[in-house]
Amino acid sequence: MANNYYIDLKKFTLEKYRHELEQAEILPSRKILKEKLQERFQCLEKYGIKNLQDLILVLKTTEKTKNFAKKSGLPEDYLLILRREVNSYQPKPLNLKDFPGTKKDAIEKLATIGIKNTKQLFEKVKTQKERNELVEQTGIATNELLELVKLTDLSRVKWIGPIFTRIFLDTGTDTVEKLSKSIAENLFKKLVEINIGKGYTKGKFTVKDVQLCINIAKEVPKAIKY
């Protein structure tokens, strides 16, 4: 795991996660996560699970999940979906080429030195000095690299895929730091306006979705220095 790329799940308490689930809009296929929420989380705590890191370790594999289901009495299908949901707090790195509106030439130059996704780029651009060195090494324009850095920064927030990362950036809310300090209603209006103007996606999103992204952004390490 890249240092500071992900949320520190040891600091994300089970109680905080329970509260988030209460507030979240959940897909029909995952409605089971809200069933008997208080009772099931009390059971998890009974077995010494205090935070999301503990939970991931207990449910790390399908076999471990099955064993814990037998031991705890919690439904196996519930625990399997819970495992999938918790793992989403460590989103898979995105391929740089999947971001809309990026310069193909810049992506290709980074690829020649083994940088093809956000995690790989993250490790090389945390400071201005590192970014300057990468510009010199690759010949990428400074502004093009900075855009990719900011897309990388935002992509570390759960739920924000390549398209929505671009929409967030285009609103001027272009770093995790800025997102964490945003007001959901104001940002939502900007996101809708940008999306209508540029036609990025037909996907629906709500003020509540934006608020959840803001909440998660507060937990993501502010590791890139601008």
Backbone as a ProteinNet text record, in pm:
[ID]
protein_1_A
[PRIMARY]
MANNYYIDLKKFTLEKYRHELEQAEILPSRKILKEKLQERFQCLEKYGIKNLQDLILVLKTTEKTKNFAKKSGLPEDYLLILRREVNSYQPKPLNLKDFPGTKKDAIEKLATIGIKNTKQLFEKVKTQKERNELVEQTGIATNELLELVKLTDLSRVKWIGPIFTRIFLDTGTDTVEKLSKSIAENLFKKLVEINIGKGYTKGKFTVKDVQLCINIAKEVPKAIKY
[TERTIARY]
83.4	0	87.4	57.2	136.6	116.3	224.4	217.8	129.7	28.3	-62.4	-154.3	-155	-245.2	-389	-405.4	-538.3	-569.6	-696	-741.5	-676.1	-642.9	-592.3	-713	-735.3	-855.6	-851.6	-734.2	-726.2	-793.8	-798.1	-858.9	-1007.1	-1055.1	-1195.8	-1273.8	-1336.1	-1398.9	-1523.9	-1559	-1679	-1802.6	-1801.3	-1914.5	-1931.5	-1820.5	-1826.4	-1881.2	-1839	-1885.6	-2034.8	-2078.8	-2222.2	-2304.4	-2257.9	-2328.1	-2331.3	-2221.4	-2216.7	-2316.4	-2324.7	-2420.1	-2563.8	-2590.9	-2724.9	-2762.1	-2663.5	-2688.9	-2684.2	-2620.7	-2591.4	-2712.6	-2715.4	-2809.8	-2744.5	-2807.3	-2744.7	-2821.7	-2747.2	-2808.6	-2896.8	-3004.3	-3093.6	-3020.5	-2916.1	-2841.3	-2763.1	-2753	-2676.6	-2761.8	-2891.7	-2981.3	-2961.7	-2909.4	-2885.9	-2792.6	-2709.6	-2616.2	-2687.2	-2810.2	-2884.4	-2978	-2990.8	-3078.9	-3014.5	-3090.7	-3042.4	-2905.3	-2890.2	-2759.2	-2698.2	-2774.9	-2724.6	-2686.9	-2775.8	-2754	-2630	-2614.4	-2501.9	-2369	-2370.1	-2245.4	-2207	-2304.7	-2274.9	-2208.9	-2254.4	-2194.1	-2049.6	-2022.9	-1885.4	-1795.8	-1846.2	-1769.1	-1742.1	-1838.7	-1824.5	-1703	-1670.6	-1556.7	-1429.4	-1426.5	-1303.8	-1276.3	-1376.6	-1358.6	-1390.5	-1288.7	-1304.9	-1302	-1243.7	-1229.2	-1231.3	-1223.2	-1233	-1112.2	-997.1	-879.9	-902.3	-955.9	-989.1	-1088	-1187.2	-1291.1	-1234.7	-1147.6	-1086.3	-1003.3	-932	-849.5	-935	-1045.2	-1134.5	-1201.6	-1232.4	-1304.8	-1213.8	-1084.8	-986.7	-1009.1	-1046.5	-1070.9	-1211.2	-1256.6	-1388.8	-1391.7	-1282.6	-1276.7	-1285.1	-1211	-1216.8	-1356.4	-1419.6	-1555.1	-1652.5	-1641.3	-1727.8	-1706.3	-1581.3	-1550.1	-1606.2	-1593	-1644.6	-1797.4	-1861.1	-2007.2	-2051.5	-1981	-2013.8	-1991.7	-1880.8	-1845	-1937.5	-1972.1	-2048.1	-2199.5	-2242.3	-2386	-2439.7	-2352.7	-2394.7	-2408.8	-2507.9	-2529.3	-2407.7	-2373.2	-2256.4	-2273.3	-2395.3	-2416.5	-2401.9	-2443.3	-2425.7	-2277.8	-2199.5	-2057	-1980.3	-2019.8	-1953	-1976	-2099	-2128.8	-2061.3	-2057.7	-1990	-1841.7	-1780.9	-1638.3	-1614.6	-1700.6	-1687.2	-1699.9	-1793.9	-1818.5	-1700.6	-1647.5	-1534.4	-1409.9	-1388.9	-1273.3	-1277.8	-1398	-1410.4	-1350	-1316.9	-1249.3	-1103.4	-1056.7	-923	-941.5	-991.5	-1026.5	-906.5	-932.9	-825.9	-772.4	-641.6	-585.7	-650.1	-668.6	-728.4	-619.4	-645.7	-553.4	-558.6	-444.2	-438.8	-507.6	-500.3	-560.6	-713.1	-772	-918.1	-981.3	-899	-954.1	-991.6	-1113.7	-1150.8	-1070.1	-1037.1	-977.3	-829.2	-760.8	-617.1	-540.3	-416.2	-332.9	-271.6	-301.2	-252	-100	-36.8	109.1	168.6	107.6	157.1	141.5	27.7	3.3	107.4	136.9	233.4	374.5	411	544.7	560.4	456.7	462.2	469.3	395.9	394.6	533.6	613.2	747	839.3	806	887.8	810.6	708.4	637.6	527.4	485.2	376	249.6	158.8	37.2	-91	-80.8	-201.4	-177.6	-283.7	-278.8	-187.5	-182.6	-97.3	49.8	84.3	222.5	261.9	171	199.8	208.6	118.5	114.6	250.5	318.5	447	556.9	534.9	638.6	611.2	496.8	457	407	445.9	390.7	441.7	558.3	613.9	642.4	658.6	691.8	825.4	920.7	1052.4	1038.8	959	939.3	870.8	775.9	705.7	799.3	884.3	981.4	1077.2	1119.2	1208.8	1141.2	1011.7	938.2	916.7	892.3	880.6	1010.4	1121.8	1252.6	1282.4	1244.4	1272	1189.9	1062.4	970.7	947.3	968.7	938.8	792.2	715.4	573.8	561.8	465.8	442.2	399.5	448.3	420.3	270.6	193.8	49.7	-21.2	28.8	-32.1	-5.8	115.1	145.9	63.2	50.2	-24.7	-170.4	-227.6	-365	-376.6	-281.8	-282.4	-261.7	-181.2	-158.8	-288.6	-361.3	-486.7	-594.5	-597.6	-690.1	-655.4	-526.1	-478.5	-519.6	-502.3	-538.1	-685.7	-773.2	-916.9	-959.6	-889.8	-928.8	-914.7	-844.1	-826.8	-950.9	-1049.3	-1174.4	-1268.9	-1319.8	-1415.9	-1531.8	-1577	-1692.1	-1659.5	-1542.7	-1515.6	-1432.7	-1498	-1430.7	-1371.8	-1319.3	-1251.2	-1336.1	-1462.3	-1547.6	-1580	-1620.6	-1656.6	-1533.9	-1418.7	-1295.3	-1274.7	-1295.9	-1282.2	-1384.9	-1508.8	-1612.3	-1579	-1534.7	-1494.4	-1381.9	-1282.7	-1169.1	-1215.2	-1306.2	-1351.8	-1430.5	-1483.3	-1553.9	-1456.7	-1328.1	-1230	-1206.6	-1287.8	-1265.7	-1170.5	-1043	-949.1	-846	-866	-779.2	-863.6	-809.4	-877.8	-900.8	-802.3	-813.1	-933.9	-948	-1060.6	-1193.1	-1195.2	-1318.5	-1362	-1267.5	-1299.8	-1359.8	-1336.9	-1387	-1507.7	-1559.5	-1669	-1803.4	-1897.1	-2036	-2113.9	-2179.4	-2238.3	-2334.9	-2423.8	-2525.7	-2461.6	-2361.8	-2293.7	-2216.2	-2145.4	-2065.8	-2156.1	-2265.8	-2359.9	-2406.5	-2440.5	-2486.4	-2378.1	-2253.8	-2142.4	-2121.3	-2130.9	-2111.7	-2217.4	-2341.9	-2451.5	-2429.6	-2391.2	-2369.2	-2257.7	-2147	-2035.4	-2078	-2147.4	-2186.2	-2284.5	-2377	-2471.2	-2396.4	-2304.3	-2231.2	-2138.5	-2076.8	-1977	-2023.7	-2138.6	-2195.4	-2108	-2046.9	-1957.9	-2032.1	-2146.3	-2215.1	-2365.7	-2441.1	-2585.5	-2618.3	-2513.7	-2532.7	-2593.6	-2683.7	-2752.4	-2675	-2671.6	-2612.6	-2689.8	-2680.3	-2759.9	-2670.4	-2732.1	-2658.8	-2603.7	-2682.7	-2637	-2512.9	-2508.8	-2389.9	-2266.3	-2286	-2175.7	-2130.4	-2226.3	-2192.1	-2111.3	-2146.8	-2071.7	-1926.9	-1909.2	-1773.7	-1694.3	-1759.8	-1694.7	-1653.7	-1744.9	-1715.4	-1594.1	-1588.7	-1475.5	-1347.4	-1357	-1238.5	-1172.8	-1252.5	-1197.3	-1103.1	-1125.2	-1045.1	-921.8	-923.6	-813.2	-690.7	-573.3	-453	-424.6	-394.7	-360.6	-210.9	-175.1	-34	37.3	-37.1	26.1	36.3	153.4	178.7	182.5	96.7	88.3	162.1
-120	0	125.7	216.8	339	422.9	479.1	561.3	684.1	700.9	815.9	820.2	716.2	715.6	693.8	605.4	570.4	632.7	627.4	661.9	566.3	617.5	532.8	465.4	340	269.9	238.8	247.6	229	344.8	460.1	578.3	593.3	504.3	511.4	413.6	465.7	380	311.1	202.4	128.6	215	295.3	383.6	487.8	542.7	639.8	574.7	451.4	380.4	349	311.2	284.1	408.8	521.3	647.1	678.3	651.9	678.3	589.8	462.8	372.8	419.7	472.8	525.1	637.8	719	836.3	805.1	694.6	667.2	618.5	656.8	598.9	471.9	357.1	229.9	161.9	101.5	28.9	-83.8	-116.8	-224.7	-354.9	-385.1	-509.5	-509.8	-390.7	-380.9	-333	-338.2	-292.7	-370.2	-491.7	-574.9	-506.3	-414.5	-344.7	-259.7	-218.4	-134.1	-214.4	-342.5	-426.1	-456.3	-437.5	-466.4	-403.3	-280.9	-214.9	-205.2	-156	-139.2	-274.5	-370.5	-503.3	-570.9	-562.3	-629.4	-562.2	-430.1	-361.8	-385.6	-402.9	-438.9	-576.4	-665.9	-799	-789.8	-705.7	-687.8	-636.5	-540.9	-484.6	-591.1	-679.5	-787.7	-875	-886	-967.3	-883.4	-768.2	-688.1	-603.8	-585.5	-504.7	-359.2	-274.2	-134.7	-36.4	-77.9	13.7	-65.4	5.5	-60.5	-148.7	-114.1	-199.9	-335.7	-334.5	-460.4	-541.5	-473.2	-540.4	-604.5	-532.1	-585.7	-710.9	-709.5	-824.2	-946.5	-925.6	-1036.4	-1096.3	-1011	-1054.3	-1058.7	-1074.2	-1056.7	-1150.2	-1273.8	-1370.3	-1427.1	-1492.7	-1556.4	-1662.2	-1736.3	-1840.1	-1779.9	-1669.9	-1603.1	-1549.6	-1497.6	-1443.9	-1555.2	-1670.6	-1784.2	-1829	-1834.7	-1876.1	-1777	-1647.3	-1546.8	-1551.8	-1582.9	-1596	-1707.2	-1819.3	-1931.5	-1895.5	-1827.4	-1792.7	-1686.6	-1586.3	-1471.4	-1487.3	-1574.1	-1587.4	-1486.1	-1399	-1300.4	-1369.5	-1328.4	-1393.9	-1380.1	-1490	-1488.8	-1392.2	-1386.8	-1297.1	-1151	-1120.7	-985.3	-951	-1043.5	-1017.9	-1006	-1082.1	-1073.7	-937.2	-886.1	-753.8	-645.5	-663.6	-568.5	-562	-677.4	-681.1	-601.6	-621.8	-552.1	-401.2	-362.5	-220.2	-154.9	-221.8	-166.6	-157.8	-257.1	-254.7	-135.5	-82.8	31.1	158.8	158.8	274.3	281.8	175.7	175.7	153.9	256.4	240.4	201.6	117.1	76.6	198.1	204.5	315.5	321.8	442.9	463.1	477.5	425.3	445.1	590.4	651.7	793.1	817.6	722.1	738.6	741.5	701.6	696.4	829.9	925.9	1057.5	1132.4	1182.3	1261.9	1391.3	1433.1	1564.8	1576.8	1464.4	1471.5	1465.8	1511.4	1513.8	1375.4	1317.8	1183.7	1179.1	1284.3	1288.7	1280.4	1350.8	1349.1	1210.3	1145.7	1011.1	913.6	927.1	836.5	857.4	981.1	1009.9	951.2	959.7	900.5	748.2	692.3	546.5	491.8	570.5	523.4	505.5	570.1	551.2	473.1	401	309	369.3	491.3	555.5	550.9	460.9	442	464.8	465.6	485.5	587.2	618.9	726.4	693.9	569.7	532.2	548.7	508.6	522.5	669.3	752.8	895.8	960.7	923.2	978.3	970.5	858.1	836.3	927.7	993	1074.8	1224.9	1266.8	1407.2	1474.1	1423.8	1477.2	1618	1652.6	1785.4	1858.4	1989.5	2069.8	2026	1993	1947.6	1820.5	1726.5	1601.4	1626.6	1718	1749.1	1815.4	1904.6	1969.9	1866.7	1770.8	1666.7	1580.1	1553.9	1471.7	1547	1675.9	1759.2	1755.2	1769	1767.6	1631	1526.5	1390.8	1353.3	1397.4	1352	1453	1581.3	1684.8	1721.8	1674.4	1711.1	1857.5	1928.4	2066.7	2070.9	2172.5	2183.1	2184.5	2259.4	2268	2135.2	2058.3	1928.5	1828.8	1832.6	1744.1	1782	1912.1	1955.5	1911.3	1915.6	1868.9	1720.6	1641.8	1498.8	1473.6	1556.1	1545	1570.3	1671.8	1705.2	1599.8	1545.2	1434.8	1314.4	1289.7	1180.7	1204.3	1326.2	1361.5	1331.6	1381.9	1363.3	1217.6	1142.5	1003.3	914.5	962.1	882.8	882	964.2	970.8	861.6	783.3	677.8	733.2	653.4	682.7	773.6	836.9	929.9	859.2	817.2	752.1	853.6	809.1	899.6	1016.8	992.1	1098.9	1201.5	1154.7	1250.8	1322.2	1257.8	1327.1	1448.9	1429.7	1540.9	1651	1611.7	1712.6	1792.8	1725.1	1796	1894	1848.6	1935	2058.4	2037.5	2149	2254	2217.7	2316.6	2407.6	2370.7	2444.9	2380.1	2279.1	2200.1	2089.4	2126.6	2041.9	1970.7	1970.9	1895.1	1834.5	1734.5	1674.3	1778.8	1864.9	1970	2059.6	2105.7	2192.6	2118.8	1993.1	1914.9	1897.8	1872.5	1849.5	1972.3	2091.3	2216.2	2272.3	2196.6	2245.4	2238.5	2317.1	2312.1	2235.1	2128.3	2033.9	2099.1	2183.1	2243.6	2330.3	2408.3	2495.6	2414	2312.1	2229.8	2150.6	2102	2026.2	2109.7	2234.5	2322.2	2339.6	2354.9	2370	2241.9	2127.8	1999.7	1978.6	2010.3	1995.8	2088.4	2211.5	2310.9	2266.4	2218.2	2170.9	2050.8	1958.6	1836.4	1864.9	1955.2	1991.9	2059.4	2148	2222.5	2136.7	2034.9	1954.5	1812.9	1775.4	1645.1	1526.4	1530.6	1422.5	1290.5	1297.9	1174.6	1196.5	1089.9	1091.7	1036.6	996.9	942.3	1044.6	999.1	1086.4	1092.7	1209.4	1224.1	1331.1	1328	1415.3	1496.5	1590.9	1667.9	1575	1474	1379	1303.3	1266.6	1199.6	1289.6	1417.5	1513.4	1528.1	1532.5	1544.9	1424.7	1305.7	1186.6	1193.9	1245.5	1262.4	1361.5	1468.8	1568.6	1505.3	1425.4	1360.6	1268.8	1190.7	1099.6	1177.5	1287.5	1369.3	1420.9	1441.8	1487.8	1383	1255.7	1146.3	1114.9	1154	1120	1204.8	1144.8	1222.8	1332.6	1452	1564.2	1555.9	1456.6	1420.1	1493.1	1551.4	1624.6	1772.4	1823.4	1963.2	2050.3	2151.6	2238.8	2370.9
0	0	0	-91.5	-99.2	26.3	77.8	197.6	174.8	258.5	254.5	132.4	52.5	-63.2	-17.3	80.6	128.5	264.1	297.5	432	532.3	649.8	757.3	822.5	787.6	834	983.3	1044.2	1189.2	1262.5	1197.4	1259.3	1224.6	1136.5	1094.6	1181.9	1286.2	1386.2	1332.1	1396.8	1359.9	1380.8	1485.3	1513.3	1402.5	1355.9	1247	1120	1095.6	976.7	986.2	1104	1123.9	1093.8	1141.3	1116.9	967.6	899.4	755.3	680	719.5	655.2	676.8	794.2	822.4	727.4	691.1	607.6	457.5	422.1	281.4	202.9	74.3	-20.7	-74.5	-50.1	-84.6	-197.6	-288.6	-398.8	-345.5	-416.5	-371.6	-340.5	-417.5	-396.2	-264.9	-202.7	-77.1	40.2	25.7	132	261.5	248.6	366.3	466	418.5	506.7	610.8	580.8	674.9	765.7	738.9	819.1	955	1062.9	1198.6	1222.6	1177.6	1177.2	1317	1411.4	1547.8	1608.7	1594	1651.5	1593.6	1461.9	1397	1428.1	1439.5	1473.7	1619.6	1705.1	1843.6	1849.2	1762.3	1754.1	1707	1606.7	1559.6	1672.1	1747.4	1859.2	1965.7	1985.3	2082.5	2050.9	1922.6	1880.7	1862	1925.6	1930.4	1808.1	1721.6	1601.5	1636.2	1630.4	1672.2	1555.3	1444.4	1331	1199.4	1088.1	958.2	927.6	983.9	964.1	1029.7	1151.4	1219.5	1136.3	1081.1	1003.9	877.5	807.9	686.4	717.9	829.1	866.1	897.8	965.8	1003	879.8	780.9	661.6	538.6	559.9	452.3	334	359.4	252.6	266.6	161.3	167	276.6	290.4	393.5	533.1	555.4	686	713.1	609.5	624.3	663.4	599	631.6	776.2	817.8	955.4	1057	1025.1	1117.7	1123.9	1012.8	1011	1106.5	1102.4	1191	1337.2	1363	1501.4	1560.3	1478.8	1529.3	1517.3	1424.7	1400.1	1301.6	1250.1	1149.8	1013.6	933.5	804.2	713.3	647.2	559.7	442.8	385.1	271.8	313.6	436.9	491.1	503.4	558.6	580.6	448.7	348.2	218.4	153.3	164.8	109.6	192.6	324.4	413.1	379.2	353.4	315.8	187.5	88.6	-39.1	-19.7	64.7	88.1	160.2	261.4	337	249.3	163.1	73.2	-22.7	-46.8	-138.8	-81.4	49	108.3	64.3	0.7	-58.8	-209.4	-279.3	-420.8	-506.1	-604.7	-695.2	-769.9	-790.2	-869.1	-1006.3	-1056.6	-1188.4	-1293.8	-1411.9	-1523.7	-1568.4	-1584.6	-1622.5	-1756.5	-1845.8	-1978.5	-1974.9	-1860.5	-1850.3	-1810	-1769.9	-1735.1	-1862.7	-1872.3	-1990.4	-1996.5	-2118.2	-2137.6	-2110.7	-2085.5	-2060.3	-2192.4	-2190.7	-2310.1	-2333.4	-2448.6	-2481.2	-2478	-2524.7	-2529.4	-2389.1	-2295	-2156.5	-2095.8	-2122.6	-2071.3	-2127	-2254.4	-2318.6	-2263.9	-2239	-2185	-2044.3	-1964.2	-1830.3	-1839.5	-1934.4	-1950.3	-1984.2	-2055.9	-2095.4	-1975	-1862.8	-1742	-1634.8	-1678.8	-1589.3	-1505.6	-1538.2	-1463.4	-1548.3	-1512.2	-1590.2	-1510	-1378	-1296.8	-1186	-1116.2	-1016.3	-898.5	-860	-746.8	-782.1	-903.6	-948.7	-961.1	-1011	-1022.4	-886	-796.7	-661.3	-593.2	-610.2	-543.7	-595.5	-710	-773.1	-768.8	-712.4	-729.5	-601.3	-487.1	-362.2	-330.6	-382	-355.3	-485.7	-476.2	-594.1	-653.3	-567.3	-613	-696.8	-649.3	-722.3	-856.6	-857.9	-982.6	-1083	-1034.2	-1123	-1184.8	-1103.4	-1152.1	-1257.9	-1239.5	-1335.5	-1467.1	-1456.6	-1577.5	-1657.3	-1585.6	-1651.2	-1713.3	-1642.5	-1689.4	-1812.4	-1815.8	-1921	-2032.3	-2001.9	-2100	-2104.9	-2009.3	-2001.9	-1958.5	-2015	-1974.9	-1827.9	-1756.2	-1613.3	-1583.7	-1662.7	-1638	-1666	-1764	-1794.7	-1682.3	-1628.1	-1515.8	-1394	-1366.2	-1249.8	-1258.8	-1377.8	-1394.1	-1359.4	-1406.1	-1375.3	-1226.2	-1163.4	-1018.9	-943.7	-983.5	-914.9	-939.9	-1060.3	-1088.3	-1000.8	-986.3	-899.9	-755.8	-709	-572.1	-546.1	-631.8	-614.4	-627.4	-710.3	-736.1	-613.5	-511	-389	-300.9	-337.8	-261.1	-310.5	-217.9	-249.9	-332.8	-429.4	-516.1	-634.8	-638.5	-747.3	-855.4	-963.1	-1073.6	-1169.9	-1283.9	-1377.1	-1424.4	-1458.4	-1512.3	-1405.2	-1287.9	-1183.1	-1127.3	-1131.5	-1092.4	-1181.5	-1311.7	-1406.6	-1378.2	-1348.9	-1324	-1198.5	-1093.1	-971.2	-1002.6	-1076	-1108.7	-1187	-1281.8	-1365.3	-1288	-1171.7	-1089.1	-1014.8	-1014.7	-935.3	-800.5	-767.5	-646.8	-686.7	-701	-772.6	-685.9	-553.8	-464.4	-352.8	-287	-172.3	-63	-43.2	58.4	31.3	-92.4	-127.8	-115.9	-160.8	-151.9	-7.3	81.3	222.4	289.7	231.4	290.5	215.1	118.8	34.8	105.5	56.1	100.7	-5.9	35	-59.5	-157.4	-108.1	-195.1	-303.2	-265.8	-362.5	-465.8	-416.9	-507.1	-601.9	-549.7	-633.2	-753.1	-728.1	-836.4	-942.8	-898.2	-993.4	-1073.7	-1006.8	-1074.5	-1182.6	-1148.3	-1244.7	-1363.5	-1334.4	-1440.2	-1535.5	-1478.7	-1561.1	-1644.5	-1582	-1651.8	-1765.9	-1743.2	-1849.5	-1964.5	-1928.8	-2030.9	-2114.5	-2051.9	-2122.7	-2155.1	-2100.1	-2133.1	-2097.4	-1980.2	-1940.1	-1915.3	-1846.5	-1808.7	-1794.8	-1817	-1793.3	-1654.8	-1582.5	-1448.4	-1353.7	-1269.8	-1175.2	-1043.3	-983.3	-851.2	-775.9	-644.2	-558.5	-465.6	-397.4	-296.1	-188.5	-153.4	-50.6	-98.1	-225.9	-280.6	-266.5	-297.4	-288.2	-143.2	-50.9	91	137.9	91.9	129.9	79.5	-41.9	-95.7	-11.7	30.1	115.7	248.3	304.7	432.7	421.9	313.6	295.5	269.3	194.6	165.1	292.9	395.6	524.2	583.5	548.2	603.9	519.3	392.4	301.7	335.9	350.3	383.9	282	332.2	244.2	215.2	136.6	120.8	10.2	-83.3	-194.9	-158.2	-162.2	-125.4	-250.8	-254.5	-372.2	-347.7
[MASK]
++++++++++++++++++++++++++++++++++++++++++++++++++++++++++++++++++++++++++++++++++++++++++++++++++++++++++++++++++++++++++++++++++++++++++++++++++++++++++++++++++++++++++++++++++++++++++++++++++++++++++++++++++++++++++++++++++

